[in-house]
Amino acid sequence: MTEGGAASPRKKVVVLGGGAGALTTAYYLSSTPELRARYEVTVYQVGWRLGGKGASGRGPHGRIEEHGLHIFWGFYENAFQLMRACYREMNRPATMPLATFEQAFLPRDLLALQELVHGTWQRWVIPFPSNSRSPGQSGSIDSSQEVLGVLFQTILDLFNRTQALLVGTAAEGTAQDFLGRLQEVLAESMERGADLLLSVRLLVQEGQRLLEQAHVRVLAVLRGEVEARGMLDAALLDTLRGFLRWLWARFTPLLESNFLLFQMCVGLDFLVANLVGILSDQVFVRGFNAIEEMDYRAWLAKHGASELTLKSALSRTIYDAAMSMVDGDPDCQAIGAGSALRALLRIGLTYQGHIAYEFAASMGDVIFVPLYEACRKNGVRFEFFHRVEELVADDVTGLPQIRRIRIGRQVTLKDPSREYEPLIYVKNLPCWPSQPLWDQLLEGDNLLREGINLESFYTPWRSVEERVLEAGRDFDHVVFGIPVASVPFLCPSLVEKNAAWRRMVEQVATIQTQSFQIWTSKDLSAMGWTVGSPMLTGYVEPIDTWADMTNLLPREGWAQPNAPRNVAYFCGPQPGPRQPPPPDAHAFPTQETERARQDAVHFLNHHIGVLWPRATQPRAPGAFDWTLLVPSNGGEGEARFETQYWRANVDPSERYTLALPGTFKARIRPDRTGFANLSICGDWVDNGFYIGAAEGAVISGMLAFRAVTGQRLPISGEAFWYR
């Protein structure tokens, strides 16, 4: 309050960008009456929709068109808390689609990995058991005792399954080749006429003894009987390393003839090497950043992982899932050991309810429509079609700050007295369209006729007007939520004035990505896939990841009887330039999109048969049967692909952020930008997570909220996982 009882003017906060980090900040700044009385929040967004790298749209037949494959992992505690709050804020009628959080997020329990063994593709199929924890409502598993306990129990369970495999195989008298090889290995310890089953049991008894010794030591740590430094206890580490030596000495000769045993042994080796590394490097005491300078596979090798394990799909999964390839090159994989370990432990051991959750519609429909509606309900103003051109910093007052923001207004609204209304409805669900709603724009007909993409950094269409926002008049604080590859273009004066910003743009790397979606007239089983509804990775580069997304079909607008039976998403890195070209490279998106189309067609013609053996041409085994694509354009062969959806994510704001070894030091915290009235957010800032993911972006937005308000917003897992 000011003198005389008049209310103090609200602090003007401008949020630049509409991705998960930016909208998280906007939501929390407007989430209570007290905050709304203190802050006036405006979001400036290029083009016609929100979502950043998670944006989606609706195309022909109301079909969902995404930037790539998007899910929420079950450990996304902060993201789930945010979305629960948004669904409560929306308070949709029960008759509306996806009216509740539970209707919008669907469990996904099956993961699959492809493994090339002696020239033949084999498959890991990993069903993860559900648990009673509730996403965004249960407490975080965030203590060394809990995590070590779960990890060790997982190792014991896997070893017990390995025993069951060996004993069961011998007892049933099946797989004679395998048993014959096993008998050769065991011959030295078998007495004449000894029973094979007894010999197998004697063999695994040694491994059981080694694991039980290690378990006793770990339990002592968990009970506090051994001090924290006791995690480095030589006897415990020697026991675990001894188990690894025993494992490979006994079973390596058997692996070529039995892929299931290969999986068990590689799985045990992988888990134990991680456990040895955690204990040896005291990761839970020193923090994950203590090992972030090393590449993850180098760290595993340091702690005893075998060469077979290091080359396996199990070790490669985090690289493919996080697209951790320098310049998109699959032969140049790298990821910080701390980032990889943190992500794998969180994904596999700390999920709430289910290992992953898919969306009941697109990511834009399920995540960014609720965020938009909740923010708008709470008074946040949205300025669509506003392209940020430059942040101008100076230090005329002695303390560097953002003095001006140059923004290009891209279009003129036909009714300037009203805000742009961005949403359409498909089957009564509010959605983002794949193009602007041209009838609201004065220039709409011309832009549509000329094929102008108002979202593209490379569009020749700039703006109809330049707006200059001035500090003290138009804003008091800036939240910059546009990804790091855009910084050299939008923030040249910040990079010039601040060494930390120069280091960040030089070291925090990004890559292009690509994706395609196809709709088919046959379901998965008819195309030859028989193992549930998977998310699969570890396959051929650059299209290394596939997910069955057939659950989305009921939310699309296809007309019967020619509606598709299946929709599949494929994605991966796209090799390309280390830095995005300047904005006058107008042909660059078309060039890269054509490369993405060629990669998609090549994948379908040469690699789809491994996944879908009955989706291929009778006279060309392995090549995709193009007649399966829906809808038909009347074309022949590959020409039918033109009805499908593909894209190359090449804009600076679309490029995927990498967690390369050691580069975490170059990231800037949201509250330590070096400029008095500036905070930052996104998966590229120092958010404690580093791998590009919605959870890291949400955490960054919560940190930006703290930077603006000085209030302590609780962040789940911060004390243990993200410190």
PEHU-V442635 format. One record per residue. N is the residue number from 1. PSI is psi as a letter, one per 30 degrees, with the letter a starting at -180 (999 if undefined). OMEGA is omega in radians with two decimals (999 if undefined). Layout:
[[N,PSI,OMEGA] [N,PSI,OMEGA]]
//
This chain:
[[1,k,3.05] [2,l,3.11] [3,k,-3.12] [4,g,3.06] [5,g,3.12] [6,k,-3.12] [7,k,3.07] [8,k,3.11] [9,k,3.13] [10,k,3.07] [11,k,-3.10] [12,j,3.14] [13,k,3.03] [14,k,3.11] [15,j,-3.09] [16,j,-3.10] [17,l,-3.09] [18,h,3.08] [19,a,-3.04] [20,e,3.14] [21,e,-3.12] [22,e,-3.09] [23,e,3.02] [24,e,3.11] [25,e,-3.13] [26,e,-3.13] [27,e,-3.07] [28,e,3.09] [29,f,-3.10] [30,g,-2.90] [31,f,3.13] [32,l,3.08] [33,e,-3.14] [34,e,3.13] [35,e,3.12] [36,f,3.10] [37,f,-3.09] [38,f,-3.00] [39,k,3.00] [40,j,-2.96] [41,k,3.07] [42,k,3.11] [43,k,3.07] [44,k,-3.02] [45,k,3.03] [46,k,3.07] [47,a,-2.86] [48,g,-3.07] [49,l,3.11] [50,l,3.02] [51,f,-3.12] [52,b,-3.14] [53,f,3.06] [54,g,-3.11] [55,l,3.08] [56,l,3.12] [57,l,3.08] [58,k,-3.12] [59,a,3.13] [60,k,-3.14] [61,g,-3.11] [62,g,-3.06] [63,k,-3.14] [64,k,3.14] [65,j,-3.01] [66,l,2.99] [67,f,-3.11] [68,a,3.12] [69,k,-3.12] [70,k,3.00] [71,l,2.91] [72,k,2.99] [73,l,-3.04] [74,f,3.13] [75,g,-3.10] [76,i,-2.99] [77,e,-3.11] [78,e,3.10] [79,e,3.11] [80,e,3.09] [81,e,3.12] [82,e,-3.09] [83,e,3.04] [84,e,3.13] [85,e,-3.13] [86,e,3.14] [87,e,3.04] [88,e,-3.14] [89,e,-3.11] [90,e,3.11] [91,h,-3.11] [92,k,3.03] [93,k,-3.11] [94,f,-3.12] [95,f,3.13] [96,l,3.02] [97,k,3.07] [98,h,-3.10] [99,f,-3.07] [100,l,3.09] [101,e,-3.07] [102,e,3.11] [103,f,-3.04] [104,f,-3.07] [105,k,-3.04] [106,k,-3.08] [107,k,3.07] [108,j,-2.99] [109,f,-3.00] [110,k,3.02] [111,l,3.12] [112,k,3.11] [113,k,3.06] [114,k,-3.09] [115,k,3.11] [116,j,-3.09] [117,j,3.13] [118,h,3.05] [119,g,-3.13] [120,k,3.12] [121,k,3.02] [122,l,-3.01] [123,k,2.90] [124,k,3.01] [125,j,-2.96] [126,j,3.04] [127,k,3.14] [128,k,-3.13] [129,k,3.06] [130,l,3.06] [131,l,-3.01] [132,g,-3.11] [133,l,-3.04] [134,k,-3.06] [135,k,3.12] [136,g,-3.14] [137,f,3.13] [138,l,3.09] [139,l,-3.12] [140,k,2.94] [141,j,-2.99] [142,h,3.00] [143,l,-3.13] [144,e,3.14] [145,e,-3.12] [146,e,-3.04] [147,e,3.11] [148,e,3.13] [149,e,3.14] [150,e,-3.13] [151,e,-3.11] [152,e,3.11] [153,e,3.09] [154,e,3.11] [155,e,3.13] [156,e,3.14] [157,e,-3.13] [158,e,3.11] [159,e,3.11] [160,e,3.09] [161,e,3.08] [162,e,3.08] [163,e,-3.12] [164,e,3.10] [165,e,-3.09] [166,e,-3.09] [167,e,-3.13] [168,e,3.14] [169,e,-3.13] [170,e,-3.06] [171,e,-3.07] [172,f,3.13] [173,g,-3.13] [174,l,3.09] [175,i,-3.00] [176,e,3.12] [177,e,3.14] [178,e,-3.11] [179,e,3.12] [180,e,3.11] [181,e,3.11] [182,e,-3.12] [183,e,3.10] [184,e,-3.11] [185,e,-3.06] [186,f,-2.98] [187,e,-3.08] [188,f,-3.09] [189,g,-3.10] [190,k,3.04] [191,l,-3.13] [192,k,3.11] [193,g,-3.12] [194,k,3.14] [195,k,-3.10] [196,e,-3.13] [197,e,3.12] [198,e,-3.13] [199,e,3.09] [200,e,-3.13] [201,e,3.10] [202,e,-3.14] [203,e,-3.06] [204,f,3.13] [205,e,3.13] [206,e,3.10] [207,e,3.11] [208,e,-3.13] [209,e,-3.14] [210,e,3.14] [211,e,3.13] [212,e,3.07] [213,e,3.12] [214,e,-3.11] [215,e,3.11] [216,e,-3.14] [217,e,-3.14] [218,e,3.12] [219,e,3.10] [220,e,3.09] [221,e,-3.08] [222,e,-3.14] [223,f,-3.13] [224,g,3.14] [225,f,3.07] [226,k,-3.12] [227,l,-3.10] [228,e,-3.14] [229,f,3.11] [230,f,3.03] [231,f,3.13] [232,g,-3.05] [233,k,-3.03] [234,e,-3.10] [235,e,3.13] [236,e,-3.11] [237,e,3.11] [238,e,3.12] [239,e,3.14] [240,e,3.11] [241,e,3.07] [242,e,3.09] [243,e,3.13] [244,e,3.13] [245,e,3.12] [246,e,-3.08] [247,e,-3.05] [248,e,3.11] [249,e,-3.06] [250,e,-2.90] [251,f,-3.11] [252,e,-3.12] [253,f,-3.07] [254,f,-2.89] [255,e,-3.08] [256,f,-3.03] [257,f,-3.10] [258,j,-3.09] [259,e,3.12] [260,e,3.08] [261,e,3.04] [262,e,-3.14] [263,e,-3.10] [264,e,-3.08] [265,e,3.09] [266,e,3.11] [267,e,3.10] [268,e,-3.13] [269,e,3.14] [270,e,-3.10] [271,e,-3.10] [272,e,3.09] [273,e,3.06] [274,e,-3.14] [275,e,3.10] [276,e,3.13] [277,e,3.12] [278,e,-3.10] [279,e,-3.08] [280,e,-3.11] [281,g,3.11] [282,h,-3.05] [283,e,-3.10] [284,f,3.07] [285,e,-3.05] [286,f,-3.12] [287,l,-3.09] [288,f,-3.13] [289,f,3.11] [290,f,3.13] [291,g,-3.02] [292,f,3.12] [293,f,-3.09] [294,l,2.93] [295,k,-3.02] [296,e,-3.11] [297,e,3.04] [298,e,3.11] [299,e,3.08] [300,e,3.13] [301,e,3.12] [302,e,-3.06] [303,g,2.89] [304,f,3.13] [305,k,-3.11] [306,l,3.09] [307,e,3.12] [308,e,3.12] [309,e,-3.11] [310,f,3.13] [311,f,-3.01] [312,l,3.08] [313,f,-3.12] [314,e,3.10] [315,f,-3.09] [316,f,-3.01] [317,e,-3.08] [318,e,3.09] [319,e,3.13] [320,e,-3.11] [321,e,3.14] [322,g,3.12] [323,h,-3.00] [324,i,-3.10] [325,j,-3.10] [326,k,-3.10] [327,g,-3.11] [328,g,-3.08] [329,j,-3.11] [330,f,3.09] [331,g,-3.14] [332,i,-3.12] [333,k,3.11] [334,k,3.04] [335,k,3.12] [336,k,-3.09] [337,e,3.14] [338,e,3.13] [339,e,-3.12] [340,e,-3.12] [341,e,3.13] [342,e,-3.10] [343,e,-3.11] [344,e,3.10] [345,e,-3.14] [346,e,-3.11] [347,e,-2.97] [348,f,-2.98] [349,f,-2.99] [350,g,-3.10] [351,l,-3.11] [352,j,3.14] [353,d,-3.08] [354,l,-3.08] [355,e,-3.14] [356,l,3.08] [357,k,3.03] [358,l,-3.11] [359,k,-3.14] [360,f,2.97] [361,a,3.12] [362,l,3.06] [363,e,3.10] [364,e,-3.12] [365,e,-2.98] [366,e,-3.07] [367,e,-2.92] [368,f,2.96] [369,e,3.09] [370,e,3.09] [371,e,3.12] [372,e,-3.08] [373,e,3.12] [374,e,3.12] [375,e,-3.12] [376,e,3.10] [377,e,-3.12] [378,g,3.00] [379,g,3.08] [380,k,3.11] [381,k,-3.13] [382,k,3.07] [383,j,3.08] [384,l,3.13] [385,h,3.08] [386,j,-3.05] [387,j,3.12] [388,k,-3.14] [389,e,-3.10] [390,k,2.89] [391,k,-3.10] [392,k,-3.11] [393,k,2.97] [394,l,-3.13] [395,h,-3.09] [396,f,3.13] [397,g,-3.12] [398,f,3.13] [399,j,-3.09] [400,k,3.10] [401,l,3.06] [402,k,-3.09] [403,e,-3.10] [404,l,3.01] [405,k,3.07] [406,k,-3.10] [407,k,3.08] [408,k,3.02] [409,j,-2.94] [410,e,-3.04] [411,l,3.06] [412,k,3.07] [413,k,3.09] [414,e,3.09] [415,i,-3.07] [416,f,-3.13] [417,f,-3.11] [418,l,3.04] [419,l,3.01] [420,k,3.10] [421,j,-2.89] [422,f,-2.91] [423,l,2.96] [424,l,3.12] [425,k,3.03] [426,j,-3.07] [427,h,3.06] [428,g,3.10] [429,k,3.08] [430,k,-3.03] [431,l,2.98] [432,k,3.05] [433,l,3.10] [434,f,3.05] [435,l,3.07] [436,l,3.01] [437,j,-2.94] [438,f,-3.05] [439,f,3.06] [440,f,-3.00] [441,k,3.14] [442,e,-3.13] [443,g,-2.98] [444,e,-3.09] [445,e,-3.13] [446,e,-3.13] [447,e,3.13] [448,e,-3.11] [449,e,-3.11] [450,f,3.12] [451,h,-3.10] [452,k,3.06] [453,j,-3.05] [454,f,3.07] [455,f,-2.98] [456,k,3.02] [457,f,-3.01] [458,g,-3.14] [459,k,3.06] [460,f,3.11] [461,k,-3.09] [462,d,-3.08] [463,l,3.04] [464,f,-3.12] [465,k,2.99] [466,k,3.05] [467,k,3.09] [468,j,3.09] [469,k,-3.08] [470,k,3.07] [471,k,3.14] [472,f,3.09] [473,e,-3.06] [474,f,3.12] [475,l,3.01] [476,f,-3.12] [477,k,3.14] [478,k,2.96] [479,j,-3.10] [480,j,-3.09] [481,g,-3.14] [482,k,-2.95] [483,l,-2.91] [484,e,-3.14] [485,f,3.08] [486,f,-3.02] [487,e,-3.14] [488,e,-3.12] [489,e,-3.01] [490,f,-3.02] [491,h,-3.08] [492,e,-3.12] [493,f,3.08] [494,e,3.13] [495,e,-3.13] [496,e,-3.02] [497,f,-2.94] [498,j,-3.10] [499,e,3.14] [500,e,3.10] [501,e,3.07] [502,e,3.14] [503,e,-3.13] [504,e,-3.09] [505,f,3.11] [506,e,-2.95] [507,e,-3.11] [508,j,-2.96] [509,l,3.08] [510,l,3.10] [511,l,2.96] [512,l,3.04] [513,l,3.12] [514,l,3.13] [515,l,2.95] [516,l,3.12] [517,k,3.07] [518,k,3.09] [519,k,-3.03] [520,l,-3.12] [521,f,3.08] [522,l,3.07] [523,l,-3.04] [524,e,-3.08] [525,e,3.12] [526,f,3.10] [527,g,2.99] [528,f,3.06] [529,k,-2.98] [530,g,-3.01] [531,i,3.01] [532,a,-3.13] [533,j,-2.91] [534,l,2.66] [535,k,-3.02] [536,k,3.06] [537,l,-3.12] [538,g,-3.11] [539,a,-3.00] [540,k,3.07] [541,k,0.07] [542,f,3.14] [543,i,-2.97] [544,f,-3.01] [545,k,3.11] [546,k,3.02] [547,k,2.99] [548,k,-3.12] [549,h,-3.10] [550,f,3.12] [551,f,-3.11] [552,f,-3.02] [553,e,3.12] [554,f,-3.12] [555,f,3.06] [556,l,-2.97] [557,h,-3.07] [558,k,3.09] [559,k,3.05] [560,l,0.06] [561,g,-3.04] [562,g,3.13] [563,k,3.10] [564,l,3.10] [565,f,-3.09] [566,k,2.95] [567,k,-3.06] [568,k,3.10] [569,k,3.07] [570,k,3.14] [571,l,3.11] [572,a,3.09] [573,l,3.03] [574,j,3.09] [575,k,-3.09] [576,a,-3.09] [577,k,-3.13] [578,e,3.09] [579,k,3.11] [580,k,3.11] [581,l,-3.11] [582,l,-3.02] [583,f,3.13] [584,g,3.05] [585,i,-2.95] [586,f,-3.09] [587,f,-3.02] [588,e,-3.14] [589,e,3.13] [590,e,3.13] [591,e,-3.09] [592,e,3.09] [593,e,3.08] [594,e,3.06] [595,e,3.11] [596,e,3.09] [597,e,3.14] [598,e,3.11] [599,e,-3.14] [600,e,-3.14] [601,e,3.11] [602,e,3.12] [603,e,-3.11] [604,e,-3.11] [605,f,-3.01] [606,f,-2.98] [607,f,-3.07] [608,f,-3.08] [609,f,3.10] [610,e,-3.11] [611,e,-3.07] [612,i,-3.02] [613,f,-3.14] [614,g,3.06] [615,g,-3.08] [616,l,-3.08] [617,k,-3.13] [618,e,-3.08] [619,f,3.12] [620,i,-3.08] [621,k,-3.14] [622,f,-3.13] [623,k,-3.05] [624,k,3.04] [625,j,-3.02] [626,f,3.14] [627,f,3.13] [628,f,-3.02] [629,k,3.14] [630,k,-0.02] [631,l,3.08] [632,k,3.05] [633,g,-3.14] [634,g,-3.11] [635,l,3.14] [636,k,3.03] [637,b,-3.04] [638,f,-3.14] [639,f,3.13] [640,f,3.12] [641,f,-3.10] [642,f,3.12] [643,f,-3.06] [644,a,-3.05] [645,k,3.08] [646,l,3.14] [647,l,2.97] [648,k,-3.13] [649,j,-2.96] [650,f,3.10] [651,l,3.08] [652,e,-3.12] [653,f,-3.14] [654,f,-3.05] [655,k,-3.07] [656,k,-3.11] [657,k,-3.12] [658,l,3.04] [659,i,-3.12] [660,l,-3.09] [661,k,3.03] [662,f,-3.04] [663,f,3.10] [664,f,-3.13] [665,f,-3.12] [666,f,3.13] [667,k,-3.10] [668,k,3.10] [669,k,3.14] [670,f,-3.08] [671,g,-3.11] [672,h,-3.06] [673,f,-3.06] [674,g,3.12] [675,k,-2.91] [676,e,-3.04] [677,g,-3.09] [678,k,2.94] [679,l,-3.13] [680,l,3.10] [681,l,-3.14] [682,l,-3.13] [683,f,-3.09] [684,f,-3.11] [685,l,3.08] [686,i,-3.13] [687,g,3.12] [688,f,-3.10] [689,e,2.96] [690,e,3.11] [691,k,-3.13] [692,j,-3.08] [693,l,3.13] [694,e,-3.13] [695,e,3.10] [696,e,3.12] [697,e,3.11] [698,e,3.10] [699,e,-3.14] [700,e,3.10] [701,e,3.08] [702,e,3.08] [703,e,3.09] [704,e,3.05] [705,e,3.10] [706,e,-3.10] [707,e,-3.12] [708,e,-2.96] [709,f,-2.99] [710,g,-3.13] [711,l,-3.08] [712,i,3.07] [713,j,-3.09] [714,k,3.09] [715,j,-3.10] [716,k,3.10] [717,g,-3.02] [718,e,-3.02] [719,e,-3.06] [720,e,-2.98] [721,e,-2.95] [722,g,-3.09] [723,999,999]]
//
